[in-house]
């Protein structure tokens, strides 16, 4: 009699325990079909507010709504069976107060089934991180480059390049770690600073444009597959160039439709065999 072993789903607690161990593999996902494809290969699926740009065509993440995050979060949860699913909190849904953040985070978790939430901010958001984690909501923190604060930061610029800025990023990371975040996304940060932060905090760091010394890495799925060409950050590595393949496939389809080569006989249904008339006595 054979026994089938079912791999347990990764959780915020199990990912936190990966500090200093095998690097955490993370990608963004926005749909059920994406989640099914990525789930066998990843430890963490992040339903990022980057969907505002790669799915909805916005110029930034700022117009993303709670409803968008909930709908896509639920879709990803339905497609994942082993990866830990974390959902981004959109701009304006958590900055006002810890109470506001808790109400919206609780709604996201209850309506999607995800394992926790992510939001941006360091020292200024430490109180909110603590408020949520003490009430049963796991938090993935986010320091360094913070896309939701792009207007205040002067655009998408690498962080930690001056001594003062490096000190700020380190202080931010330590503050959210001490407040109870189970891990920290470190984005667009000078390599030595991300490396030092990883050494200083007791929770995993997950880099995106940070350092290979981080305890894990995350990238936007559309970036690594080459299906989003509007903007390619320095830290992105293309593992495929699917835009060209998709364009070629659609072009071939369009040509066959216009020349009536598709659909062919193998793609259509015949009339079938008419039912024989019963013999009349």
ABEGO torsion letter per residue (X at the ends): XBBBBBBBBBBAAAAAAABGBBBBBBBBBABAAAAAAAAAABABBBBBAAAAAAAAGBABAAABBAAAAAAAAAAAAAABAABBBBBBBBBGAAAABAAAAAAAAAAAAAAAGBAEBBBBEBAAAAAAAAAAAAAGBBBBBBBEBBAAAAAAAGEBBBBGABAAAAAAAAAAAAAAAAAGBABBBBBGBBAAAAAAAAAABABBBBBBGBBAABABBBBBAAAAAGABAABBBAABBBABBAAAAAAAAAAAAAAAAAAGAOBBAAABBBAEBBBBBBBBX
